[in-house]
Amino acid sequence: MSLLTTIASRIFRTGSLTLTEPDGTVTSFGDGTGEHIHIAIRTPAAARAIALDPMLAMPEAWMDGTFEVLEGDILDFLRLAFENTGRKGSNPLFTRTVEGWRVMLRRFQQLNTLARARENVHRHYDLSGEMYRLFLDADMQYSCAYFERPDMTLEEAQEAKKRHIAAKLDMKPGLCVLDIGSGWGGLGLYLARRFDADVLGVTLSTEQHAVATERARQEGMENQVHFELRDYRKLSERFDRIVSVGMFEHVGVNHYRTFFNRTATLLKPNGTMLLHTIGRSGPPSATSAFIRKYIFPGGYIPAMSEVLPPIEKAGLVVTDVEVLRLHYAETLKHWRERFMANRARAVEIYDERFARMWEFYLAASEASFRWQDMVVFQFQLTKRNDTLPITRGYMAKVEDGLRRTAVKGLPREPVKKPGRKRASTGRQ
């Protein structure tokens, strides 16, 4: 029996898995329940690597085409793997040792200096904009949507996400808003459009900055919404509202104190901040080796126990916490289906290996939110405990108003006012 089959027999105790090895040997694992999954490993080198370091070698073999799923698909296999590896003692000692070292070294891997943070962002967010359009919604929202109903389209759920965030920010007309990690500009434009807000969006992605700036120009909002290539650590203005969606995952655990100290400085005394970030419901861990190497270098998904202490030390008040559990799984399902429908174009833009890498990334991410401990945290923060109403009714009121006007197509606030002060000047 090979090392790989020995390890597989220890891991896969439930379900139905068939493995074809490079020499043609076929072995079955599990108790025969559930959907049958058949995988094949084509080379001895891939088999050895997967046996020794499956968290990295298996995705790499998938990218190279030396790991294949013959029955079922990659998401089906990941579900079976996650369900079985959750058992205590299911992973071999040396596999646990490798992962233990990754946890110990995580702080060295997340030294996100100004220069390194920009390079990390460039690796992921400065890919072709056309590639992202293959699977994102029309507003280019690259973060967890909010499924108020299970039958929502991706576009509807992303619109609901923006409503939900605006409600938690307790948005009112004419406020000055900072969007940290402003992406392709959709959220900043939404807040300006719906609440007549002055918005400054900052990003480190040249691709996203160019798209967001052009969108503001096309909508005639360049005097009201301004996007800049700036690191949040270099800001000095003060704002009524601060929002950050999908950026905190790139901060790195070493820099949490800096992040919250800086945002506390940037937030006005009676201001409100909303932090939307992927998190883990379990204890602190390490970034997936595949994700760190190929998708989000320098990234880290925090446990709640790692986020709250630096918030407290920065003098900020936690006024509301919500945990979105399966919303991101549903978002990723939509993204994966759209990507697969447009996969041929992704190969044309890059190549087959890139398409396989992205396919695995989307499937593994969905699996992590469905069958592991990935969730989304929304932290509402203020500087004073009397800044916001003492019940959550105001959130529902804002959401209802935004939903009603969107459904009825009622006129929105003016999008351009001559002579308006540019958002980047800030308000003291």
HUHU-V382720 format. One record per residue. RES is the residue in one letter. PHI is phi in whole degrees, 0 to 359 (none if undefined). PSI is psi as a letter, one per 20 degrees, with the letter a starting at -180 (999 if undefined). D_FIRST is the distance of its C-alpha to the first C-alpha in Angstrom with 2 decimals. Layout:
res	phi	psi	d_first
RES	PHI	PSI	D_FIRST
RES	PHI	PSI	D_FIRST
This chain:
res	phi	psi	d_first
M	none	p	0.00
S	287	r	3.80
L	300	g	6.70
L	297	g	8.20
T	292	h	6.35
T	298	g	6.50
I	292	g	10.04
A	299	h	10.86
S	294	h	10.32
R	281	h	12.66
I	277	g	15.09
F	270	n	15.61
R	264	h	17.09
T	240	r	20.05
G	84	a	20.86
S	223	o	19.15
L	231	p	16.58
T	244	p	14.79
L	242	p	12.63
T	256	o	12.89
E	273	r	11.00
P	304	h	13.16
D	274	j	12.13
G	95	i	13.02
T	297	p	9.86
V	244	p	11.21
T	227	q	9.91
S	251	q	12.64
F	225	r	13.34
G	96	a	16.59
D	258	j	19.36
G	84	j	20.64
T	271	q	23.74
G	75	a	25.47
E	292	p	25.23
H	280	p	22.18
I	242	p	20.59
H	237	p	18.52
I	244	q	17.32
A	223	p	16.21
I	246	p	15.28
R	269	h	16.98
T	230	q	16.39
P	301	h	13.83
A	298	g	16.43
A	295	h	16.56
A	297	g	12.84
R	295	g	13.13
A	298	g	16.45
I	295	h	15.56
A	297	h	12.83
L	273	h	15.61
D	213	m	18.67
P	297	h	18.29
M	297	h	22.02
L	253	g	23.15
A	290	h	20.45
M	294	g	19.85
P	300	h	23.62
E	294	h	23.94
A	294	h	21.33
W	298	g	23.28
M	299	h	26.47
D	278	i	25.23
G	83	j	24.01
T	265	i	20.39
F	236	p	19.39
E	230	q	20.92
V	251	o	21.59
L	272	h	22.05
E	231	p	23.24
G	85	a	25.26
D	224	a	26.15
I	297	h	25.22
L	294	g	27.32
D	300	g	25.56
F	295	g	22.14
L	296	h	23.74
R	299	g	25.31
L	298	g	22.09
A	295	g	20.53
F	294	h	23.75
E	294	h	24.13
N	273	h	20.77
T	284	i	20.99
G	286	i	24.42
R	286	q	23.18
K	298	p	23.73
G	78	j	20.74
S	284	h	18.44
N	269	q	17.86
P	298	q	16.07
L	301	g	18.71
F	292	h	18.55
T	293	g	18.96
R	296	h	21.89
T	294	g	23.23
V	300	g	23.37
E	293	h	25.18
G	297	g	27.40
W	296	h	28.53
R	295	h	29.37
V	295	g	31.58
M	295	h	33.26
L	267	j	33.98
R	298	h	35.20
R	293	h	38.87
F	290	h	38.62
Q	280	i	37.06
Q	241	k	39.96
L	279	m	42.94
N	270	m	44.67
T	294	r	47.93
L	303	g	50.45
A	292	g	49.21
R	290	h	45.51
A	299	g	46.05
R	296	g	47.79
E	294	g	45.01
N	298	g	42.35
V	297	g	44.48
H	302	h	44.99
R	300	h	41.23
H	251	g	40.94
Y	274	i	44.40
D	262	k	45.98
L	291	r	43.79
S	306	p	45.77
G	299	h	47.79
E	298	h	47.24
M	297	g	43.50
Y	293	h	44.16
R	291	i	46.65
L	294	h	43.93
F	225	i	42.71
L	278	r	45.22
D	286	r	48.32
A	297	h	51.70
D	272	j	52.60
M	60	l	49.48
Q	275	o	48.38
Y	255	l	45.04
S	203	r	44.51
C	302	p	43.87
A	279	r	46.25
Y	235	o	47.91
F	268	n	47.47
E	294	h	50.53
R	227	q	49.68
P	293	h	46.35
D	268	j	47.98
M	295	q	49.12
T	284	r	48.53
L	298	g	47.06
E	299	g	50.59
E	295	g	52.06
A	290	h	49.45
Q	290	h	49.98
E	296	h	53.72
A	296	h	53.20
K	299	g	51.27
K	295	h	54.27
R	299	g	56.63
H	297	g	54.59
I	292	g	54.64
A	301	h	58.35
A	294	g	59.09
K	288	h	57.31
L	282	i	59.23
D	52	l	62.40
M	295	p	63.56
K	224	q	67.29
P	300	q	69.35
G	84	j	70.00
L	281	r	67.40
C	258	p	65.88
V	239	p	62.07
L	251	p	59.39
D	249	o	56.07
I	270	o	53.48
G	82	m	50.79
S	279	i	52.88
G	58	c	50.42
W	273	j	52.12
G	92	i	55.10
G	299	g	54.82
L	291	g	55.25
G	300	g	58.08
L	295	h	59.93
Y	297	g	59.49
L	295	h	61.02
A	292	g	63.86
R	293	g	64.52
R	274	h	64.50
F	232	j	66.14
D	53	l	68.23
A	270	q	66.25
D	274	p	66.30
V	235	p	62.66
L	247	o	61.17
G	252	p	57.55
V	242	q	55.69
T	211	r	52.49
L	253	j	50.79
S	264	o	49.67
T	294	h	52.09
E	296	g	50.82
Q	293	h	51.30
H	300	g	54.62
A	296	g	55.98
V	295	g	55.05
A	298	g	56.41
T	297	g	59.63
E	293	h	60.22
R	297	g	59.69
A	297	h	62.29
R	296	g	64.66
Q	296	h	64.25
E	272	j	65.01
G	69	k	68.03
M	243	j	66.64
E	293	i	66.45
N	273	i	69.22
Q	244	h	67.40
V	236	p	63.70
H	230	p	62.71
F	249	p	59.27
E	228	q	58.74
L	275	n	56.10
R	218	q	56.25
D	276	p	54.02
Y	303	h	54.97
R	289	i	55.45
K	260	j	58.41
L	277	q	60.33
S	225	i	63.52
E	292	r	65.05
R	238	q	65.18
F	225	q	64.21
D	287	h	64.95
R	223	q	61.41
I	233	p	58.08
V	229	q	55.02
S	218	o	51.56
V	238	o	48.89
G	72	j	45.37
M	254	h	46.38
F	298	h	45.61
E	298	i	41.87
H	259	i	42.71
V	288	g	44.92
G	90	p	42.29
V	300	h	42.43
N	294	h	44.46
H	248	j	47.24
Y	297	g	47.73
R	300	g	50.85
T	298	g	52.29
F	302	g	51.63
F	284	h	53.38
N	298	g	56.13
R	292	g	56.94
T	294	h	56.91
A	296	h	59.09
T	291	h	61.54
L	283	i	61.54
L	273	p	62.11
K	295	q	65.74
P	305	h	66.81
N	255	k	66.88
G	275	r	63.91
T	227	q	60.66
M	236	q	57.16
L	235	o	54.14
L	252	o	50.67
H	246	o	47.96
T	215	q	44.46
I	296	q	40.82
G	217	a	39.72
R	236	p	37.02
S	282	i	37.70
G	265	a	35.43
P	285	r	35.93
P	305	q	36.03
S	213	b	32.83
A	240	q	31.94
T	295	p	32.20
S	310	p	29.05
A	301	h	27.84
F	294	g	27.98
I	297	g	31.44
R	294	h	32.78
K	281	h	31.74
Y	247	h	32.59
I	247	f	34.87
F	234	m	36.94
P	299	p	37.04
G	82	i	38.83
G	276	q	38.41
Y	202	p	37.63
I	261	o	37.66
P	274	q	39.60
A	278	q	39.55
M	299	h	43.02
S	294	i	43.32
E	270	i	43.29
V	270	g	45.97
L	294	g	48.63
P	302	g	49.50
P	293	h	50.57
I	297	g	52.49
E	298	g	54.39
K	292	h	55.08
A	280	i	56.49
G	82	j	59.06
L	269	q	57.85
V	254	p	58.04
V	278	o	55.20
T	258	i	57.13
D	195	p	54.39
V	227	p	50.59
E	234	p	48.74
V	249	o	45.00
L	270	o	44.05
R	269	f	40.73
L	265	j	39.62
H	299	g	42.28
Y	287	h	40.10
A	301	g	37.25
E	292	h	39.88
T	300	g	41.25
L	294	h	37.89
K	299	g	37.37
H	298	g	40.66
W	298	g	39.84
R	296	g	36.46
E	296	g	38.09
R	292	g	40.93
F	297	g	38.74
M	295	h	36.64
A	292	h	39.93
N	246	j	41.09
R	300	h	37.84
A	300	h	39.24
R	290	h	42.04
A	298	h	39.72
V	296	h	38.08
E	294	h	41.62
I	290	g	42.61
Y	241	d	39.58
D	196	r	36.60
E	296	g	33.41
R	297	g	31.28
F	297	g	33.88
A	299	g	33.94
R	293	h	30.18
M	299	g	30.52
W	291	h	33.40
E	300	g	31.71
F	293	g	28.80
Y	304	g	31.39
L	292	g	33.39
A	293	g	30.51
A	294	h	28.92
S	294	g	32.40
E	300	g	33.19
A	299	h	29.97
S	296	h	30.86
F	281	h	34.29
R	274	g	33.15
W	234	j	30.15
Q	237	b	30.34
D	253	k	33.38
M	281	p	35.26
V	218	a	38.94
V	236	p	42.26
F	260	q	45.01
Q	238	o	48.67
F	258	p	50.82
Q	261	p	54.59
L	230	q	56.43
T	222	a	60.08
K	260	i	62.21
R	226	q	64.29
N	278	i	63.57
D	248	j	66.59
T	291	h	65.74
L	247	r	64.37
P	304	q	65.53
I	274	i	64.31
T	237	r	62.75
R	273	j	60.31
G	301	h	62.78
Y	298	h	63.69
M	296	g	60.17
A	298	h	60.45
K	296	g	63.97
V	295	g	62.89
E	298	g	59.95
D	299	g	62.20
G	296	g	64.79
L	293	h	62.37
R	294	g	60.77
R	296	g	64.20
T	290	h	65.55
A	292	g	62.42
V	291	g	62.53
K	277	i	66.27
G	68	k	66.30
L	291	q	69.11
P	300	q	70.35
R	260	r	68.45
E	297	q	69.97
P	304	q	71.42
V	262	i	68.83
K	211	p	71.26
K	232	o	74.28
P	304	p	76.50
G	78	j	76.85
R	291	q	73.97
K	295	p	72.62
R	295	q	69.34
A	301	h	66.40
S	290	i	65.32
T	284	h	68.58
G	72	r	67.61
R	227	p	70.09
Q	271	999	71.18
